[in-house]
Amino acid sequence: MLHAAGVIEYTPRSMFSKADAYERFMGRWSRCLAPAFVAFSDVRDGDAVLDVGSGTGELAFAVRDVTSTARITGVDPAPDYVAYASQNGPDPRVRFELGDAQELPFGDATFERTLSMLVLNFVPDAARAVREMMRVTKPGGVVAAAVWDYAEGMQMLRVFWDEAVAFDPAATPRDERHMPLCTRGELASSWARQGVEDVSESGLDVALHFASFDDYWAPFLLGQGPAGAYVAALSPERQAALAQRLRTRLLGEGVDRPIDMRARAWAVKGTVPSTHATAGVPSIAATTTA
Ligand SMILES: C[S@@+](CC[C@H](N)C(=O)[O-])C[C@H]1O[C@@H](n2cnc3c(N)ncnc32)[C@H](O)[C@@H]1O
């Protein structure tokens, strides 16, 4: 479905449905980003931490691994992801449950840290999600988020969409560079608009190492995320033609070899004001995006 502006409306429920496939496609890179985002978010031992849009659990597990007493709750609307995360490394300090960022199933002022990694750009009403993150966080606590820099810094997807759009101009609105909150300063502006204090934003860089062209390409065939959904809908012949374009772009006419890329995410953090009114977020149907 397209918005009036011609920008695609993302439908995450169908794009985020198979946990094993997500792990092969993006979870392995979330795992690389998570430690940097945890450090950026100043997570402390003893904190009650919420991971909003926890997916297959990479951020929650990263918090667990750098703390000894922090308790982490992950929440995500995708049943297969929640089941995968719950079964993957069960730990009494970590739990996962179903829920939507726009209507978090937690009481006011429950957590010291509320984090969200690679999620807010997919949430239809991200402003509402930020208000919910603030509501469930204790006054003085930290709310933080990170999103990939799809337009420039996330090379794995930048290369993919550049070639997909050149191959199929009709794919232009699907290019993830058109999603909200993904360029420098957008997250910080959103935090400030919602009244978060002491806001700071930073770029987080990770290295992506692909063992071969197939290691880069094959996960796109698994149907996860906007790029996977786009590839899954192509005929086998068009998939092969796009793969050939990408192979030439990445390897030239040369033999197969490992491929190294970089990925940048923008991360924001800030403090919930001590005077924050925690009650009274109206129902989703009654709100509009700020
Ligand atoms: C790119 S994945 C990121 C998952 C995980 N945080 C990570 O870094 O690997 C996007 C996640 O956002 C979740 N998501 C989509 N819409 C959501 C919503 N309205 N509320 C909470 N999570 C949502 C998806 O189910 C998916 O797990």
The ligand as a Tripos MOL2 file, in Angstrom:
@<TRIPOS>MOLECULE
LIG
   27    29     1     0     0
SMALL
NO_CHARGES

@<TRIPOS>ATOM
      1 C1         14.5790   -5.3020   11.9360 C.3       1 LIG1
      2 S1         13.7320   -6.1720   13.1850 S.3       1 LIG1
      3 C2         14.7190   -5.7920   14.6410 C.3       1 LIG1
      4 C3         14.6170   -6.8570   15.6930 C.3       1 LIG1
      5 C4         15.6350   -6.7350   16.8290 C.3       1 LIG1
      6 N1         15.4240   -5.5450   17.6200 N.3       1 LIG1
      7 C5         17.0130   -6.7690   16.2730 C.2       1 LIG1
      8 O1         17.7070   -5.7520   16.3720 O.co2     1 LIG1
      9 O2         17.3960   -7.7910   15.7170 O.co2     1 LIG1
     10 C6         12.2890   -5.2150   13.4330 C.3       1 LIG1
     11 C7         11.4380   -5.7580   14.5560 C.3       1 LIG1
     12 O3         10.4000   -4.8160   14.8340 O.3       1 LIG1
     13 C8          9.2680   -5.5520   15.1870 C.3       1 LIG1
     14 N2          8.1040   -4.6870   15.0690 N.ar      1 LIG1
     15 C9          7.4330   -4.3220   13.9630 C.ar      1 LIG1
     16 N3          6.3770   -3.5610   14.2700 N.ar      1 LIG1
     17 C10         6.3810   -3.4110   15.6150 C.ar      1 LIG1
     18 C11         5.5380   -2.7390   16.5490 C.ar      1 LIG1
     19 N4          4.4660   -2.0490   16.1450 N.pl3     1 LIG1
     20 N5          5.8370   -2.8320   17.8620 N.ar      1 LIG1
     21 C12         6.9340   -3.5160   18.2760 C.ar      1 LIG1
     22 N6          7.7680   -4.1730   17.4340 N.ar      1 LIG1
     23 C13         7.4900   -4.1220   16.1220 C.ar      1 LIG1
     24 C14         9.2810   -6.7310   14.2360 C.3       1 LIG1
     25 O4          8.4250   -7.7840   14.6370 O.3       1 LIG1
     26 C15        10.7600   -7.0900   14.2590 C.3       1 LIG1
     27 O5         11.0590   -7.9940   15.2760 O.3       1 LIG1
@<TRIPOS>BOND
     1     1     2 1
     2     2     3 1
     3     2    10 1
     4     3     4 1
     5     4     5 1
     6     5     6 1
     7     5     7 1
     8     7     8 2
     9     7     9 1
    10    10    11 1
    11    11    12 1
    12    11    26 1
    13    12    13 1
    14    13    14 1
    15    13    24 1
    16    14    15 ar
    17    14    23 ar
    18    15    16 ar
    19    16    17 ar
    20    17    18 ar
    21    17    23 ar
    22    18    19 1
    23    18    20 ar
    24    20    21 ar
    25    21    22 ar
    26    22    23 ar
    27    24    25 1
    28    24    26 1
    29    26    27 1
@<TRIPOS>SUBSTRUCTURE
     1 LIG1         1 GROUP 0 **** ****
